[in-house]
């Protein structure tokens, strides 16, 4: 069902979308232009970025009836580049993924995405064939591991443009299928666009670094009977924050599983950043624990609390 927050707009009304003239003058360095195209259909969806993996968040499901080019733009609200209670720029990224009929995977393959950028808007476009797709928009430098959510939230407006009619639905992640939507979305992104590094015969690391406002790292263990222990050390990184609340991690990834072990994000937009990553790894027949790398019975360090489990928990292949 399409909720009331979805707003359909005629192309001729596009000139009314955006800040006032006074704000344009005051914040000219942060204004982005929304492109207008004739004979298009536009739908706008309001949303709020999650501040950790515990939170339910909104995605948009597209049902395509006829092959059509679809363009998706995401605009962060209340970004001006200064303080006084105004939002700082988030590391925006928007993905279009095929929907999945699997009971263990939230999404099918990635169709296209924007790059992850510290800008007030990002966008992507693709020629979509008839079928079902899910649009996911994320930001990570706003994350907090505190149980109490922040008072000031990071909101966005999503603009969906298509030359042909399509059905748009809002879907939320508080369902069994989308319980691990964050982890599955990052996995599909990294295997499609990331650099592949075979660190063992049956183990691959997927990395997204250059041009992605930080780093994303996924380890895939295809061994049918051995776990892999992975130490990830990013302590020498500069102007970087981690979704795990720490720049080092140690994880045990079971056979036939993969895991998002670390997401690093540039913190200050105006300052340079540097990503450093060192990996140590070993295979083991033991299914639980990290041996001498952690206390007995510990499979993940830092511990995977509810605030990060939906992003960093091992997932079946």
C-alpha positions in Angstrom: 0.0 0.0 0.0 1.3 3.5 -0.9 1.3 5.7 2.2 0.2 9.3 2.3 3.8 10.6 2.6 4.4 9.8 -1.1 3.7 12.9 -3.1 3.2 12.9 -6.9 4.3 16.1 -8.7 3.8 17.3 -12.2 6.9 18.4 -14.0 5.6 21.9 -14.5 5.6 22.3 -10.7 9.3 21.5 -10.2 10.3 25.1 -9.9 8.7 25.2 -6.4 11.0 22.4 -5.0 14.0 23.8 -3.1 14.9 26.5 -0.6 13.8 30.1 -0.8 15.7 32.8 -2.7 17.1 34.2 0.6 18.4 30.8 1.6 19.9 30.3 -1.8 22.0 33.4 -1.4 23.0 32.6 2.1 23.9 28.9 1.5 24.9 29.0 -2.2 27.7 26.5 -1.6 25.2 23.8 -0.5 22.4 24.2 -3.0 21.9 21.3 -5.5 19.7 21.6 -8.6 17.0 19.1 -9.2 16.9 18.2 -12.9 13.7 18.7 -14.8 12.7 16.4 -17.8 9.7 16.8 -20.0 7.0 14.1 -20.2 8.3 12.5 -16.9 6.5 11.2 -13.8 7.9 12.2 -10.5 7.2 10.9 -7.0 8.8 12.2 -3.8 9.2 10.3 -0.6 10.2 11.7 2.8 12.4 9.6 5.1 14.8 9.5 8.0 18.2 7.9 8.0 18.6 5.2 10.7 21.3 6.0 13.4 22.1 2.3 13.9 21.1 -1.2 12.9 18.5 -1.4 15.7 16.2 1.1 14.1 13.5 0.3 11.7 14.0 2.3 8.5 12.2 3.0 5.2 12.9 1.6 1.8 11.0 2.1 -1.5 9.8 -0.8 -3.6 9.4 -0.2 -7.3 7.2 -2.4 -9.5 8.0 -1.8 -13.2 5.4 -2.8 -15.7 7.1 -1.6 -18.9 10.8 -1.2 -19.6 11.7 2.4 -18.6 14.6 4.6 -17.5 14.2 5.4 -13.8 16.2 8.1 -12.0 16.5 8.4 -8.3 17.9 11.4 -6.4 18.2 11.8 -2.7 18.4 15.2 -1.0 19.5 15.6 2.6 17.3 18.2 4.4 18.5 21.2 6.4 22.1 21.1 5.2 23.8 24.5 5.1 27.5 23.8 6.0 27.5 25.7 9.3 26.7 25.0 12.9 23.9 26.6 15.0 21.9 23.4 15.1 21.9 22.9 11.3 22.7 19.4 10.0 26.2 18.6 8.8 26.7 16.8 5.6 26.0 13.0 5.7 27.8 10.4 3.6 24.9 9.7 1.3 24.5 6.7 -1.0 21.5 5.4 -2.9 21.2 1.8 -4.3 18.7 0.2 -6.7 18.6 -3.6 -6.1 16.5 -6.4 -7.5 13.9 -7.7 -5.0 14.5 -11.2 -3.8 12.2 -14.2 -3.4 14.7 -15.8 -1.1 13.8 -16.3 2.6 17.4 -15.7 3.7 18.5 -12.8 1.4 16.7 -9.4 1.5 17.8 -8.5 -2.0 18.9 -9.8 -5.4 21.8 -8.3 -7.3 22.6 -4.6 -7.4 21.4 -2.9 -10.5 23.1 0.5 -10.0 24.1 2.9 -7.2 25.5 6.3 -6.6 28.9 6.6 -5.1 29.0 7.3 -1.3 29.7 11.0 -1.0 29.7 13.7 1.7 27.3 15.9 -0.3 23.8 17.2 0.2 22.5 15.1 -2.7 23.3 12.0 -4.7 21.6 10.2 -7.5 21.6 7.3 -10.0 19.7 6.1 -13.0 19.1 2.8 -14.7 17.0 1.3 -17.5 14.8 -1.1 -15.6 13.0 -4.1 -17.1 9.6 -5.3 -15.8 9.9 -6.7 -12.3 10.3 -5.7 -8.7 13.2 -3.5 -7.3 14.0 -2.0 -3.9 15.6 1.5 -3.5 17.8 1.8 -0.4 19.3 5.0 0.8 21.9 5.1 3.6 24.3 7.3 5.6 26.8 6.1 8.2 28.7 9.1 9.6 25.5 9.9 11.6 25.6 6.5 13.4 25.5 6.3 17.2 25.9 3.2 19.3 23.9 4.7 22.2 20.6 3.1 23.0 18.8 6.5 23.2 18.4 8.0 19.8 19.6 11.6 19.2 17.2 14.5 19.4 18.2 15.9 16.0 17.5 13.4 13.2 18.9 13.3 9.7 16.0 13.5 7.2 15.9 13.3 3.4 13.7 13.7 0.4 13.8 11.0 -2.3 12.8 12.0 -5.9 11.9 9.1 -8.3 11.5 10.0 -11.9 10.2 7.7 -14.7 9.1 8.1 -18.3 6.5 5.4 -17.8 4.0 4.5 -15.1 5.3 2.4 -12.2 4.0 1.4 -8.7 5.8 2.7 -5.7 5.4 1.3 -2.2 7.1 2.2 1.1 8.4 -0.9 2.9 10.1 -1.1 6.3 12.8 -3.3 7.7 10.9 -4.6 10.8 10.0 -7.8 8.9 11.8 -11.1 8.8 12.7 -10.8 5.2 14.4 -7.4 5.7 15.8 -8.0 9.2 19.3 -7.9 7.7 18.7 -5.4 4.9 21.7 -3.3 5.8 24.1 -6.2 5.6 22.6 -7.6 2.5 22.6 -4.2 0.7 26.3 -3.6 1.5 27.2 -7.1 0.4 25.5 -6.7 -3.0 27.2 -3.3 -3.4 30.7 -4.6 -2.6 30.6 -7.7 -4.7 29.3 -5.7 -7.7 31.6 -2.6 -7.4 34.3 -3.6 -5.0 37.9 -4.8 -5.4 38.3 -8.6 -5.0 41.2 -10.0 -3.0 41.5 -13.8 -2.6 43.2 -14.1 0.8 42.7 -17.9 1.0 41.6 -20.6 -1.4 38.0 -20.3 -0.3 38.0 -16.8 1.2 37.5 -13.5 -0.6 37.7 -9.9 0.7 35.6 -7.3 -1.1 36.8 -3.7 -0.6 35.4 -0.3 -1.6 37.8 2.5 -0.8 39.0 5.0 -3.4 36.2 7.5 -4.2 33.8 6.1 -1.5 34.4 8.5 1.4 36.0 5.9 3.5 36.1 2.1 3.3 33.7 -0.9 3.2 35.0 -4.4 3.8 33.2 -7.7 3.4 34.7 -11.2 4.0 33.2 -14.2 2.2 34.0 -17.7 3.5 33.1 -20.3 1.0 34.7 -23.2 2.9 32.1 -25.9 3.6 33.7 -27.0 6.9 36.1 -24.4 8.2 35.6 -21.0 10.0 37.9 -18.1 9.3 39.2 -15.8 12.0 39.8 -12.2 10.7 41.6 -9.4 12.5 41.0 -6.0 10.9 43.3 -3.1 12.1 42.4 0.4 10.9 44.0 2.3 13.8 46.3 4.4 11.6 43.3 5.9 9.6 42.8 9.6 9.9 39.5 11.6 10.0 37.6 8.3 10.0 34.8 6.9 12.1 33.6 3.2 12.3 30.2 1.8 12.5 31.5 -0.7 15.1 32.6 2.1 17.4 36.2 1.0 17.1 38.9 1.0 14.4 39.9 -2.6 15.2 37.8 -5.8 15.1 38.2 -9.5 15.4 35.6 -11.9 14.0 34.9 -15.6 13.5 33.0 -16.2 10.2 31.4 -19.6 10.0 31.6 -21.9 6.9 29.5 -20.7 4.0 28.9 -17.3 5.5 30.0 -13.7 4.8 30.3 -10.7 7.0 30.5 -6.9 6.7 33.5 -6.6 9.0 34.0 -2.8 8.9 32.6 0.3 7.4 34.8 3.4 7.7 33.4 6.9 7.0 35.1 10.3 6.5 34.0 12.4 9.4 34.9 16.1 8.5 34.1 17.0 5.0 36.6 19.9 4.9 39.5 17.9 6.2 41.5 15.3 4.3 41.1 11.6 5.4 43.3 8.5 5.1 42.2 4.9 5.3 44.6 2.3 6.6 43.7 -1.4 6.8 45.7 -4.4 7.9 44.3 -7.9 7.9 45.4 -11.1 9.7 43.5 -14.3 9.2 43.6 -18.0 9.9 41.3 -21.0 9.1 40.0 -23.3 11.9 37.8 -26.3 12.3 36.5 -24.9 15.5 33.0 -23.4 15.1 32.9 -21.2 18.1 35.4 -18.8 19.7 38.5 -17.0 18.5 41.1 -19.1 20.2 43.9 -17.0 21.6 42.7 -13.8 19.8 39.8 -13.2 22.3 38.4 -14.5 25.6 36.9 -18.0 25.6 33.5 -18.2 23.8 33.8 -14.8 22.1 33.1 -14.8 18.3 33.2 -11.1 17.7 35.2 -8.2 19.2 33.7 -5.6 19.6 30.6 -7.6 20.6 27.7 -7.5 18.1 25.0 -5.6 20.1 21.6 -5.0 18.6 22.9 -1.6 17.5 25.2 -3.2 14.9 24.0 -6.8 14.5 21.8 -6.0 11.5 24.8 -4.7 9.6 27.8 -6.8 11.0 26.3 -10.2 11.8 27.6 -13.1 9.6 25.0 -14.0 6.9 24.6 -17.3 5.0 25.7 -17.4 1.4 
